Amino acid sequence: MNIERIQLDFNKRKYDALEQSFSRMSQGSVITELEKYLDFLYEKNVPVSEREEIETNSCQEHLAYRAMIAPGKKFSVITLNNADGRISFSSEGLLTFLDIANVYREKVRDWVDITNLETIRSFFGENDLLDPLSFLLFVKRLEYNPSVTMLADFDFEKDTIRVLKSGNTEWSAYRLKDVASAAFLAYQKPELHLSERRKLFDEYLSDREIPNQK
């Protein structure tokens, strides 16, 4: 991330005395206090809209840095919606639309009494909750983060799922029953190679996309 180094000229005796004073009172240091004051000046003088834009860009830079230092780490981002609320999380164990569809087919679809989103979330393995800002960044800048393979948005009220694959700019929406059928078809023959499963899955859904979904 971009960092600006600031240098100041200040009387050394005064600086040493001030630093010793902070040390005696266990109240940090001159540097930490200056950083706090700079943050105060920043929030006081920079408009909210500009600060929000800077925060968004800074978060994206952080995500890009994480992707750069861990290039082998891949994950999908999943959102669950029903009448009780909404949960967004990342899941390292699920990398493709087919994987997510198969979890729905095997573990979620027939559990008609499940209304707790936390319970449904647990079916997707180990995962980390996402705050709204992080999720918004994933949606807006998916193409800049190579670690994210796709976004998936379940709506259990409408019985639909939307997906946004890495490299795409438009969401695709499908009925959950069609997604479950496509996953069943892909896994019906155990001898098939994974590439053949994905081909069957994609072919089944090719003409079942719900139009004009936002």
C-alpha positions as CSV (number, residue, x, y, z in Angstrom):
1,M,0.0,0.0,0.0
2,N,1.1,3.6,-0.6
3,I,2.8,5.1,2.4
4,E,4.0,8.7,2.7
5,R,7.0,9.2,5.0
6,I,6.9,12.5,6.9
7,Q,10.0,14.2,8.3
8,L,10.0,17.0,10.8
9,D,12.7,19.2,12.2
10,F,12.3,19.6,16.0
11,N,14.6,20.6,18.9
12,K,16.3,17.4,20.1
13,R,16.2,18.3,23.8
14,K,12.5,19.0,23.6
15,Y,11.9,15.8,21.7
16,D,13.9,13.7,24.2
17,A,12.1,15.2,27.1
18,L,8.7,14.6,25.5
19,E,9.6,11.0,24.7
20,Q,10.7,10.4,28.3
21,S,7.5,12.0,29.6
22,F,5.4,9.6,27.5
23,S,7.5,6.7,28.7
24,R,7.1,7.6,32.4
25,M,3.3,7.8,32.0
26,S,3.1,4.6,29.8
27,Q,1.1,6.6,27.2
28,G,2.7,5.4,24.0
29,S,5.3,7.6,22.2
30,V,5.7,10.8,20.4
31,I,5.3,9.0,17.1
32,T,2.0,7.3,18.0
33,E,0.6,10.5,19.3
34,L,1.5,12.3,16.1
35,E,-0.1,9.6,14.1
36,K,-3.3,10.0,16.2
37,Y,-3.3,13.7,15.6
38,L,-2.8,13.3,11.9
39,D,-5.9,11.0,11.9
40,F,-7.8,13.6,13.8
41,L,-6.8,16.3,11.2
42,Y,-7.7,14.0,8.4
43,E,-11.2,13.2,9.7
44,K,-11.8,16.9,10.5
45,N,-10.8,18.3,7.2
46,V,-11.3,15.7,4.5
47,P,-15.0,15.3,3.3
48,V,-16.7,12.0,4.2
49,S,-17.2,11.1,0.5
50,E,-13.5,11.4,-0.2
51,R,-12.6,9.5,2.9
52,E,-14.9,6.6,1.9
53,E,-13.3,6.5,-1.6
54,I,-9.8,6.4,0.0
55,E,-10.9,3.7,2.4
56,T,-12.3,1.6,-0.5
57,N,-9.1,1.9,-2.4
58,S,-7.0,1.1,0.6
59,C,-9.0,-2.0,1.3
60,Q,-8.6,-3.1,-2.3
61,E,-4.9,-2.6,-2.1
62,H,-4.8,-4.7,1.0
63,L,-6.7,-7.5,-0.7
64,A,-4.4,-7.3,-3.7
65,Y,-1.4,-7.5,-1.4
66,R,-2.8,-10.6,0.3
67,A,-3.4,-12.2,-3.0
68,M,0.2,-11.4,-4.1
69,I,1.8,-13.0,-1.0
70,A,-0.4,-16.0,-1.1
71,P,-0.9,-16.8,-4.8
72,G,-1.9,-20.4,-4.2
73,K,-4.8,-19.5,-1.9
74,K,-8.1,-19.6,-3.6
75,F,-11.6,-19.2,-2.2
76,S,-15.2,-18.4,-3.2
77,V,-17.5,-15.8,-1.6
78,I,-21.0,-16.9,-0.7
79,T,-24.0,-15.0,0.5
80,L,-27.1,-16.7,2.1
81,N,-30.4,-14.8,2.2
82,N,-33.8,-15.6,3.7
83,A,-36.6,-13.8,5.6
84,D,-34.4,-13.8,8.8
85,G,-31.5,-11.9,7.3
86,R,-28.3,-12.2,5.3
87,I,-24.8,-13.8,5.8
88,S,-21.8,-13.3,3.6
89,F,-18.6,-15.4,4.0
90,S,-15.6,-16.8,2.2
91,S,-15.0,-20.5,1.8
92,E,-11.6,-21.9,0.8
93,G,-13.0,-25.4,0.3
94,L,-15.4,-24.3,-2.6
95,L,-13.8,-23.1,-5.8
96,T,-16.4,-23.5,-8.5
97,F,-20.1,-23.1,-9.2
98,L,-20.4,-26.9,-9.5
99,D,-18.9,-27.4,-6.0
100,I,-21.3,-25.0,-4.5
101,A,-24.2,-26.5,-6.4
102,N,-23.3,-30.0,-5.2
103,V,-23.2,-28.9,-1.6
104,Y,-26.7,-27.4,-2.0
105,R,-27.9,-30.6,-3.7
106,E,-26.5,-33.0,-1.0
107,K,-26.8,-31.0,2.2
108,V,-29.2,-28.1,1.9
109,R,-32.0,-28.9,-0.5
110,D,-33.8,-31.6,1.5
111,W,-33.4,-29.9,4.9
112,V,-36.8,-28.2,4.6
113,D,-36.9,-27.4,8.4
114,I,-33.7,-25.4,8.4
115,T,-34.3,-21.7,8.7
116,N,-31.1,-20.7,10.5
117,L,-28.6,-19.2,8.1
118,E,-25.7,-20.1,10.5
119,T,-26.7,-23.8,10.2
120,I,-26.8,-23.6,6.4
121,R,-23.5,-21.8,6.4
122,S,-21.9,-24.6,8.4
123,F,-22.6,-27.0,5.4
124,F,-20.0,-25.1,3.4
125,G,-17.1,-26.2,5.6
126,E,-14.6,-23.9,7.2
127,N,-15.4,-20.3,6.4
128,D,-14.9,-16.7,7.5
129,L,-17.6,-14.1,7.9
130,L,-17.3,-11.0,5.7
131,D,-18.2,-7.5,6.7
132,P,-20.4,-5.4,4.3
133,L,-17.5,-3.3,3.0
134,S,-15.3,-6.3,2.2
135,F,-18.2,-8.0,0.4
136,L,-18.9,-4.8,-1.6
137,L,-15.2,-4.7,-2.7
138,F,-15.4,-8.3,-3.9
139,V,-18.5,-7.4,-6.0
140,K,-17.1,-4.2,-7.5
141,R,-13.5,-5.4,-8.1
142,L,-13.6,-9.2,-8.5
143,E,-11.4,-9.0,-11.6
144,Y,-8.5,-7.4,-9.5
145,N,-8.3,-10.2,-7.0
146,P,-7.1,-13.5,-8.5
147,S,-7.6,-15.4,-5.3
148,V,-11.4,-15.1,-5.6
149,T,-12.8,-17.8,-8.0
150,M,-16.5,-16.7,-7.9
151,L,-19.3,-15.0,-5.9
152,A,-22.5,-16.9,-5.2
153,D,-25.7,-15.4,-3.8
154,F,-28.4,-17.8,-2.5
155,D,-31.9,-16.4,-2.1
156,F,-34.0,-19.0,-0.3
157,E,-37.1,-16.8,-0.4
158,K,-37.1,-16.8,-4.2
159,D,-35.5,-20.2,-4.6
160,T,-32.8,-18.7,-6.8
161,I,-29.0,-18.4,-6.9
162,R,-26.9,-15.7,-8.6
163,V,-23.3,-16.3,-9.6
164,L,-20.5,-13.9,-10.7
165,K,-17.5,-15.8,-12.0
166,S,-13.9,-14.5,-11.9
167,G,-13.3,-12.5,-15.1
168,N,-17.0,-11.7,-15.6
169,T,-18.8,-8.4,-15.1
170,E,-22.4,-9.7,-15.2
171,W,-24.2,-11.9,-12.7
172,S,-26.0,-15.0,-13.9
173,A,-29.1,-16.2,-12.1
174,Y,-30.7,-19.7,-11.9
175,R,-33.5,-21.5,-10.1
176,L,-32.2,-23.6,-7.3
177,K,-34.0,-26.7,-8.6
178,D,-32.2,-26.4,-11.9
179,V,-28.9,-26.0,-10.2
180,A,-29.5,-29.1,-8.1
181,S,-30.5,-31.1,-11.2
182,A,-27.4,-30.0,-13.0
183,A,-25.2,-31.1,-10.1
184,F,-27.0,-34.4,-9.9
185,L,-26.4,-35.0,-13.6
186,A,-22.7,-34.1,-13.3
187,Y,-22.2,-36.6,-10.4
188,Q,-24.4,-39.4,-11.7
189,K,-21.5,-41.3,-13.2
190,P,-18.6,-41.8,-10.8
191,E,-16.1,-42.6,-13.5
192,L,-16.3,-39.2,-15.1
193,H,-13.3,-36.8,-15.0
194,L,-13.8,-33.5,-13.2
195,S,-13.6,-31.6,-16.5
196,E,-16.4,-33.8,-18.0
197,R,-18.6,-33.1,-14.9
198,R,-18.1,-29.4,-15.2
199,K,-19.0,-29.6,-18.9
200,L,-22.3,-31.5,-18.2
201,F,-23.1,-29.1,-15.4
202,D,-22.6,-26.0,-17.7
203,E,-24.4,-27.6,-20.6
204,Y,-27.5,-28.4,-18.5
205,L,-27.7,-24.8,-17.3
206,S,-26.8,-23.1,-20.6
207,D,-30.5,-22.5,-21.5
208,R,-31.9,-22.2,-18.0
209,E,-30.6,-18.8,-17.0
210,I,-33.2,-16.5,-15.5
211,P,-33.2,-13.3,-17.6
212,N,-32.9,-9.7,-16.4
213,Q,-31.8,-10.5,-12.8
214,K,-30.0,-7.7,-11.0
